[in-house]
Amino acid sequence: MRPTSGIVIVVLSCALAGCGASAREEVQAKVQQFAKATASGDYQALCEQVLAPSLLQRLSSAGLGCEPAMKIFVQSVQDPTLSVTRIKVTGKRASAVALTAARGQRAALDTIELIDTQNGWRVSSLGSPAKADQRSASEASSP
């Protein structure tokens, strides 16, 4: 017996929206999507699926379109890597502490801020240095 198209649509919608995933898992997935889109130079995904409307507005008010700004950002890093060490979700806001690195650049422990929008989690702030208490917590949990 074949499932009806309505059931297929619900299942696909659920899979795309992350049904059943915790907020922490959704944040992790969005940060990984950010890393993958950055590494592959996928400006369209960064602008349409990753960045928060508030960040897009800040770029626009600074006189930058999203795709040209992301092109500059992506071209400034070669062979980027990102490893999430800690995620904290508080209501509709989240932060991910990540170890970031790129060829020719020193590794850094940065905080990526996210916000839960009507279209899911989006990155609202990129790469602010991780606070000392976050460094201590992540270092304490390291093996």
N, C-alpha and C positions, 0 to 999 in steps of 0.2 A: 504494500500500500504506500503510495507517494504522499508526502505531506502537502497540505494545501499551500498556495503561494502566500497566504496571510501568515502562516506559521513560519515559513522561510523568512519573510520580511522581519518578523519579530525577532527571530533568532539572529539574523544578520545585524539588525539594529542594535540588539543587545551586545553582540560581539564588538561592534564598532564603538559603542558608547562605553564599554567597560563594565557592563552590568555584573554585579557580584564582586567587583574589585573594590578593595578598600581605598579610601582617599590616599593613603600612603602609597599604595601600588599605582594608583593613577598618576600621582606626582612623580614617582620613579619613572613611569613610562613616558611622561612628558619631558622630563629631563633627558632621558635617553633619546627621545625623538629630536630634541634640540641638538644633542651631541652628534647624532647621525646626520641631520640636515646641515649642520655646520661643516662637518668633515667632508660631505659630498658636494657642498656648495649649492644646496637646494634652497635658493632665496625665496622661491614661491612658498615652500612648506614653512619656512621660518616666518614669513609675513602672514600667511593665511591660517596656519594651524598651530603655531608655537607661541608667538608673541601676543601679549595682552593688548586689548584696545588702548589702555592707558599708556603703554609704552609706544605704541604706534602713534598716538596723539602727541607725545613728547617729541618724537622724531619729526613729525609734521610741523609742529610749532617751531622747531629749530631749523625749518626749511629743508628738511631731508625727506625724500620718499623712502619708504621701507626697503624696497629692493636695492636701490643704490647704496643705502646705509649698510645693509647686510652684505653687499658685495665688498665694501670697504672692510667691514669687520672680518668676513671670512678670508679675504685675501691677506689680512694681517697675521693670520696664523697658518702654519704649515704642519700637517700631520697632527692635528689636535687630538688629545685624549682627555677623557673625563671619567672620574670614578667617584660615585656618590658614597660619602662616608656616613652621612646622617640626614634624616628627613624629619622635620617637625611640622605637623599640621595643627593649626588652631582655627577652627571654624572654616571660613572661606579663604584663609591665607595659609601659605605654607612656605617653608624654606628648606633648601637642600644644600648642605655643606658638601662641597665637591673638591677633590684634588684635580686640578687642571694643569695640563702641560701641552707644549707644542715644540716642534723642532726649533732650536735656537733660542728658546725662552726658558726661564726658570719655572719649575713647578710652583704652583701656588694653591693655597687652601682658600677657596672663595665660597661666598654664599649666593645662591641663586634664589630670588624671591618669586613666588607664584601666587596667582589669585584664581579662585574658582569662578568662572564666568558662565553665562548661559550656554556656551559652547564647550564647557569643560575647563580643565586646568590650563592656564596660560602663564608664560614667563612674564613677570612684570618688572623685574630688575635683574641685570646681569652682572655677575662677577664682582660684587663688593667683597672686600677682604673679610674673612671669617673672624668673628669676635673671639677674644681670648678664651672665654668660657666655652665656646663651641669647640675650639681647638683642644682644650683640656678634655672635654667630654669625648671627643672622637679619638684622641690619643690614648685616653684611659681605656677605651673599648677595643683598641687595636691589640692583636695578639703579640 
